[in-house]
Amino acid sequence: MPSTVEKLSPTRAKLVIDVPFEELQPAIDAAYQQIAQQVSVPGFRRGHVPSRLIDQRYGRGVVLQEAINAQVPQIVAGAITEHGLKLLGRPEVDLTRLEDGEAVEVTVVADVQPDIELPDLRAIAVTVDPVHVGTDELDERVDLLRRRFATYTDLDRPAQEGDVVVIDLRASHDGEPIEDATAEGMVYRVGQGGLVDGLDEAVTGLGAGGTATFVSTLVGGSHRGEPAEVTVTVNQVQAEELPAVDDEFAQMVSEYDTAAEMHAGLRDSLTRLGRLNQAGQARDKVLDAVIDATPFDLPEQVLADEIDARRQQITDQLAQAGLTVEDYLAANEEEGTTDPEVFFARIADQSSRALRAQIILDTLAEQTQVDVSQEDLSALLMQKAQSNGTTPEQEAQHMVEHDHMTEWLGEIRRSKALGAMVAQARVTDTTGAVVDLTHLRGDGTLAAPEPAAGDAPSITITSKKGVAKPKKKAADAGE
């Protein structure tokens, strides 16, 4: 059907659709039938009320409105597709002309995706951290395993740094006990910090049965951020004994037979994790660089809605935890501010960049004709199931019931477009080595590159004693 489009701005368009009246006739007939089923007129069975009586009793305008309401979504969708408009947000749809038997005009005003020009992705260069597993990282992972199997011996002496103590904590404010600032039988390593400021100093030098009181600022509960008197009672002082790292230990905590094999497996696990972290850095930095190199206007209302939604989400989540924004900022120094307005201004900037990223990736996906396969969707369902503790079948059912299909397919297309973007950019680590992510699998392993045309086939060489026994698969022990 005839329609015209007018760009009101780079991010807003007006669509005027002329609907031939004869094309509404099937919908008008259906509207009469639906109304006839709903009304009761003496002398006529329900569903068999003549159209002329419906017009007399309820008015022809009611029927036309019913018919148009039923057809408008299809009419608008067809015109949007015809003109290739990419809508952002909900369009404003108005019936601007209705002449019975002659003409119908529908006007749509909508925020649309702006036309943007992407930079030369081959000119984008970013630097990421190298993948390095040193002795310290490996020892830390081994120590985590050792502590899982540590033994504890009671000590008949005052506690000192490194000891493990079993303590009771009680706090009071202005002489009144604070119920949600009480803990009994808590296991704490002296010197580890992170629990209550002043605790390490208070327990150091106390033996079993010893008590100390100190003043500290509470970091949680109804009196978060307020000073309180904290009383700590030491019930036990214990020495932690870690098992030796030998073959017996390796067999107990992992799938390996020897400590050397366990160390190799842990190193492989940390290497794979490092590759995934490196890939995440590359994706974030490349996308940020492209955003900075691609200036364009954002639709004001869509951006405002995004910011309001994000602000409301944060406020609601904090309220569920019994916190205000001020409480949260006071207890989280990493946010870098205690001013809610500064914090929400940062959230607004993040929302703006997220919307820019979406538009850029959608544009790239369209230009490069990124498609989504059934395998891609299955992988996403598996990922969501692992994250949410559900099954892929449950995620698929949720997707259908809540109409998430379009949204989730969009996620996949953008992710694949971002992968293609990173593949074109130049990524190096801080040592200057080129980082090639094209063969990285989702578990951090590297796929073998496809052999080039004309390459000689691979040959497996065995010893005279026969084929070597396959080594055990590298475990994820300690991950």
C-alpha positions in Angstrom: 0.0 0.0 0.0 1.2 3.6 -0.7 3.4 5.1 2.0 6.0 7.8 2.4 8.8 8.3 4.9 10.3 11.6 6.1 13.5 11.9 8.1 12.7 14.3 10.9 16.3 14.0 12.2 19.1 11.5 11.9 17.4 9.4 14.6 13.7 10.1 14.1 11.4 9.3 11.1 7.8 10.0 10.2 6.0 7.4 8.1 2.6 8.1 6.5 0.6 5.1 5.2 -2.4 5.4 2.9 -4.6 2.4 3.4 -7.0 1.6 0.5 -10.4 1.2 2.1 -11.1 -2.1 0.2 -8.1 -3.7 1.9 -9.9 -3.1 5.3 -13.0 -5.0 4.2 -12.0 -8.4 5.5 -11.1 -6.9 8.9 -14.4 -5.0 8.9 -16.3 -8.2 8.2 -14.4 -9.9 11.0 -15.2 -7.0 13.4 -19.0 -7.3 12.7 -18.8 -11.1 13.4 -16.9 -10.5 16.6 -19.3 -7.8 17.8 -22.3 -10.0 16.9 -20.9 -12.7 19.1 -20.7 -10.3 22.1 -24.1 -8.5 21.9 -27.6 -9.7 22.5 -30.5 -8.4 20.4 -34.0 -9.6 20.9 -35.2 -11.8 18.0 -31.7 -12.8 16.8 -29.4 -15.6 17.9 -26.0 -14.6 19.3 -23.6 -14.3 16.4 -26.4 -13.7 13.8 -27.1 -10.0 14.5 -27.3 -8.2 11.2 -24.7 -5.6 10.5 -27.2 -2.8 10.0 -28.6 -3.4 13.6 -25.0 -3.2 15.0 -24.5 0.1 13.1 -27.9 1.4 14.5 -27.2 0.3 18.1 -23.4 0.8 18.4 -22.4 3.0 15.5 -20.4 2.3 12.4 -17.4 4.0 14.0 -17.1 1.3 16.6 -16.8 -1.3 13.9 -14.3 0.7 11.9 -12.2 1.3 15.0 -12.2 -2.4 15.8 -11.2 -3.3 12.3 -8.4 -0.8 12.1 -7.0 -1.7 15.5 -6.8 -5.3 14.3 -5.0 -4.3 11.1 -2.7 -1.5 12.2 0.2 -3.7 13.5 0.4 -5.6 10.3 0.1 -2.4 8.2 2.8 -0.6 10.1 5.1 -3.6 10.2 4.8 -4.0 6.4 5.6 -0.3 5.7 8.6 -0.3 8.1 10.0 -3.4 6.3 9.3 -1.8 2.9 11.3 1.3 3.8 14.1 -0.6 5.6 13.6 1.4 8.8 15.3 0.0 11.9 13.2 1.1 14.9 14.6 1.8 18.3 11.9 1.9 21.0 8.2 1.8 20.7 6.7 3.9 17.7 4.0 6.5 18.1 1.0 5.4 15.9 -1.9 7.6 15.1 -5.0 7.3 12.9 -4.8 10.7 11.2 -7.6 10.2 8.6 -10.6 8.1 8.4 -13.3 8.5 5.8 -15.8 5.7 5.7 -15.6 3.9 2.3 -13.0 6.3 0.9 -9.6 6.7 2.7 -7.7 5.7 5.8 -4.3 7.3 6.8 -2.0 6.0 9.5 0.9 8.1 10.7 3.9 6.6 12.5 6.6 8.6 14.3 9.5 6.6 15.6 13.1 6.7 16.8 15.2 4.9 14.3 18.8 3.6 14.1 20.9 6.3 12.5 23.0 5.7 9.4 26.6 5.5 10.6 30.0 5.1 8.9 32.2 2.6 10.6 36.0 3.3 10.7 38.5 1.1 9.0 38.7 -1.8 11.6 42.1 -2.7 10.4 43.4 0.6 11.7 42.1 -0.2 15.3 45.0 -1.2 17.5 44.7 -2.2 21.2 47.1 -3.6 23.8 46.1 -6.3 26.3 47.9 -8.1 29.1 50.1 -11.1 28.2 49.1 -14.6 29.2 51.7 -15.5 31.9 51.5 -18.1 34.6 54.3 -17.5 37.0 55.4 -19.4 40.1 53.4 -17.1 42.4 50.1 -17.7 40.6 50.7 -21.5 40.5 51.7 -21.6 44.2 48.6 -19.6 45.1 46.4 -22.1 43.3 48.2 -25.0 44.9 47.8 -23.4 48.3 44.0 -23.1 47.8 43.9 -26.9 47.3 46.1 -27.5 50.3 43.9 -25.4 52.6 40.9 -27.5 51.6 42.6 -30.5 53.2 44.4 -28.7 56.0 44.4 -30.0 59.6 44.1 -27.9 62.7 45.7 -28.2 66.1 44.6 -26.4 69.2 47.3 -24.1 70.7 47.7 -23.2 74.3 49.1 -19.8 73.7 47.9 -16.3 72.6 46.9 -15.8 68.9 49.4 -14.4 66.5 49.4 -13.5 62.8 48.7 -16.6 60.6 46.8 -18.5 63.4 43.3 -19.6 62.8 40.9 -18.5 65.6 37.3 -19.5 66.3 35.5 -16.4 67.6 32.2 -14.9 68.6 31.4 -11.3 67.7 28.9 -9.0 69.2 28.3 -5.3 68.5 26.4 -2.6 70.3 25.4 1.0 69.5 24.8 3.5 72.3 24.7 0.6 74.7 22.0 -1.3 72.8 22.9 -4.7 71.2 22.7 -4.8 67.4 21.0 -8.1 66.5 22.2 -8.2 62.9 25.8 -7.6 64.0 26.2 -10.8 65.9 28.1 -14.0 64.9 29.1 -17.1 66.8 31.6 -19.8 65.9 33.2 -17.8 63.1 36.5 -19.1 61.8 39.0 -16.3 61.0 42.6 -16.2 60.0 44.5 -13.6 62.0 45.9 -11.0 59.6 43.6 -11.7 56.6 41.6 -8.5 57.2 38.4 -7.7 55.3 35.9 -8.5 58.1 35.9 -5.7 60.7 38.4 -3.0 61.0 40.4 -3.4 64.2 39.7 -7.1 64.6 43.3 -8.3 63.9 44.7 -6.0 66.5 42.0 -7.1 69.0 42.5 -10.8 68.7 46.3 -10.7 68.5 47.6 -11.7 72.0 44.3 -13.3 73.1 44.3 -16.9 74.1 41.3 -19.2 74.2 38.6 -17.6 76.5 40.1 -14.2 76.0 37.8 -11.2 75.3 38.5 -7.7 73.9 36.3 -4.7 73.0 37.1 -2.1 70.3 35.3 0.6 68.3 34.8 0.0 64.6 32.6 1.2 61.7 30.1 -1.4 60.7 30.1 -2.4 57.1 26.7 -4.1 56.9 23.3 -4.4 58.4 20.9 -1.8 59.6 23.7 0.3 61.2 26.0 0.2 58.2 28.5 3.0 58.2 28.0 3.8 61.9 30.5 3.4 64.7 29.8 0.6 67.2 31.5 -1.1 70.1 32.5 -4.6 69.0 33.3 -7.4 71.5 35.2 -10.4 70.3 35.6 -13.6 72.3 38.3 -16.1 71.3 37.0 -19.7 71.7 40.0 -21.5 70.1 43.4 -20.7 68.8 44.6 -23.2 66.2 47.6 -23.8 64.1 46.9 -24.7 60.4 49.0 -27.5 59.0 49.0 -27.8 55.2 49.6 -31.2 53.6 52.8 -31.7 51.7 52.6 -31.4 47.9 53.5 -34.9 46.9 52.2 -37.7 44.6 49.8 -38.9 47.4 48.4 -35.4 47.7 48.0 -35.1 43.9 46.0 -38.3 43.8 43.8 -37.2 46.6 42.8 -33.7 45.2 43.0 -34.3 41.4 42.8 -36.8 38.6 46.6 -36.9 38.4 49.0 -39.6 39.6 51.9 -37.4 40.4 52.5 -33.9 41.8 54.4 -32.9 38.6 51.3 -33.9 36.5 49.1 -31.9 38.8 51.3 -28.8 38.5 51.2 -29.1 34.8 47.4 -29.5 34.8 47.0 -26.4 37.0 49.4 -24.4 34.8 47.3 -25.4 31.8 44.1 -24.4 33.6 45.5 -21.0 34.5 46.8 -20.5 31.0 43.4 -21.2 29.5 41.8 -18.8 32.0 44.4 -16.2 31.1 43.6 -16.6 27.4 39.9 -16.1 28.1 40.7 -13.0 30.2 42.9 -11.7 27.4 40.1 -12.2 24.9 37.7 -10.4 27.1 40.1 -7.5 27.3 40.5 -7.4 23.6 36.8 -7.4 22.9 36.2 -4.6 25.4 39.1 -2.4 24.2 38.4 -2.9 20.5 34.7 -2.0 21.0 35.6 1.0 23.1 38.1 2.2 20.4 35.5 1.8 17.6 32.9 3.7 19.7 35.3 6.5 20.2 36.1 6.6 16.5 32.4 6.5 15.4 30.6 9.8 16.3 26.8 9.9 15.7 23.6 11.2 17.3 21.6 9.0 19.6 17.8 9.0 19.8 17.1 11.2 22.8 14.0 9.4 24.1 15.5 5.9 23.7 18.6 7.0 25.6 16.5 8.7 28.3 14.4 5.5 28.7 17.6 3.4 28.9 19.0 5.7 31.6 15.8 5.7 33.6 15.5 1.9 33.5 19.1 1.4 34.6 18.7 3.9 37.4 15.4 2.3 38.6 17.0 -1.2 38.4 19.9 -0.1 40.7 17.6 1.6 43.1 15.3 -1.4 43.3 18.2 -3.9 43.8 19.6 -1.8 46.7 16.2 -1.4 48.3 15.7 -5.2 48.3 19.0 -5.4 50.2 17.8 -2.7 52.6 20.2 -0.1 51.3 20.0 3.4 49.9 22.3 4.6 47.1 24.1 6.7 49.8 24.7 3.6 51.9 26.1 1.6 49.0 28.5 4.4 47.9 29.7 4.9 51.5 30.6 1.2 51.8 32.2 0.8 48.3 35.2 2.9 47.9 35.9 1.3 44.5 33.0 3.4 43.1 35.3 6.4 43.6 32.5 8.7 44.9 30.0 9.1 47.7 27.8 11.6 45.6 24.8 9.8 44.1 24.5 12.4 41.3 28.1 11.7 40.3 27.4 8.0 40.5 24.3 8.2 38.3 26.0 10.5 35.9 28.5 7.7 35.4 25.6 5.2 34.9 24.1 7.6 32.3 27.5 7.6 30.4 27.6 3.8 30.6 24.1 3.6 29.2 25.0 5.9 26.3 28.0 3.9 25.4 26.0 0.6 25.7 23.4 2.0 23.2 26.2 3.2 20.9 27.8 -0.3 21.0 24.4 -1.9 20.2 24.0 0.3 17.1 27.5 -0.2 15.9 27.4 -4.0 16.3 23.9 -4.1 14.6 25.3 -2.1 11.7 28.4 -4.3 11.3 26.2 -7.4 11.6 24.1 -6.1 8.7 27.0 -5.0 6.6 28.8 -8.4 7.0 25.5 -10.4 6.8 26.1 -12.1 10.1 23.7 -15.0 10.4 22.6 -17.1 13.4 22.5 -20.8 13.2 20.7 -23.4 15.3 24.0 -24.3 16.8 24.6 -20.7 17.9 21.2 -20.6 19.6 21.8 -23.9 21.3 25.2 -22.7 22.6 23.5 -19.6 24.0 20.8 -21.7 25.7 23.5 -23.9 27.2 25.4 -20.8 28.4 22.3 -19.3 30.1 21.4 -22.7 31.6 24.9 -23.0 33.2 24.7 -19.4 34.5 21.2 -19.8 35.9 21.4 -23.3 37.2 18.7 -24.6 34.9 18.6 -26.8 31.8 18.7 -25.7 28.1 15.1 -27.0 27.7 14.0 -24.7 30.5 15.8 -21.7 29.0 14.2 -22.5 25.6 10.7 -22.6 27.2 11.4 -19.4 29.0 12.5 -17.8 25.7 9.2 -18.8 24.0 6.9 -17.9 26.9 8.4 -14.5 27.4 8.9 -13.7 23.7 12.7 -13.4 24.0 13.5 -14.9 20.7 14.2 -11.7 18.8 16.2 -10.3 21.8 18.4 -13.4 22.2 19.0 -13.7 18.5 20.1 -10.1 18.5 22.6 -10.9 21.4 24.1 -13.7 19.3 24.4 -11.5 16.2 26.1 -8.8 18.1 28.5 -11.2 19.8 29.5 -12.7 16.4 29.8 -9.2 14.9 32.1 -8.2 17.8 34.2 -11.3 17.2 34.6 -10.3 13.5 35.5 -6.8 14.6 38.3 -8.0 16.9 39.6 -10.4 14.2 40.1 -7.4 11.9 41.8 -5.2 14.6 45.4 -5.3 15.6 45.7 -6.8 19.1 49.1 -7.0 20.8 50.1 -7.7 24.4 52.3 -5.4 26.5 55.4 -7.3 25.3 54.6 -6.4 21.7 53.6 -9.9 20.7 50.6 -10.2 18.3 47.6 -11.8 19.9 45.6 -14.1 17.5 42.2 -14.9 18.9 40.8 -16.6 15.8 41.5 -20.1 17.1 40.5 -19.6 20.7 37.7 -22.0 21.9 35.2 -21.2 24.6 37.1 -23.2 27.2 40.4 -21.4 26.6 42.0 -24.1 24.5 43.3 -23.4 21.0 41.9 -25.1 18.0 44.4 -26.3 15.4 44.6 -23.9 12.4 43.1 -25.1 9.2 45.9 -26.5 6.9 46.7 -24.3 4.0 46.1 -25.6 0.5 49.1 -27.7 -0.6 50.3 -28.4 3.0 51.7 -31.9 3.5 49.4 -34.2 5.5 50.3 -34.6 9.2 52.2 -37.7 10.2 52.2 -39.4 13.6 55.6 -40.7 14.7 55.7 -43.4 17.3 58.6 -44.9 19.1 59.9 -48.4 18.5 58.1 -49.5 21.7 54.8 -48.6 20.0 52.4 -45.7 20.4 52.9 -43.7 23.5 50.2 -43.9 26.1 47.9 -40.9 25.9 48.5 -38.4 28.7 45.6 -37.6 31.0 43.5 -34.7 30.1 44.5 -31.5 31.8 42.2 -31.1 34.8 40.6 -27.9 35.9 41.6 -28.6 39.5 41.3 -25.5 41.6 39.4 -23.5 39.0 
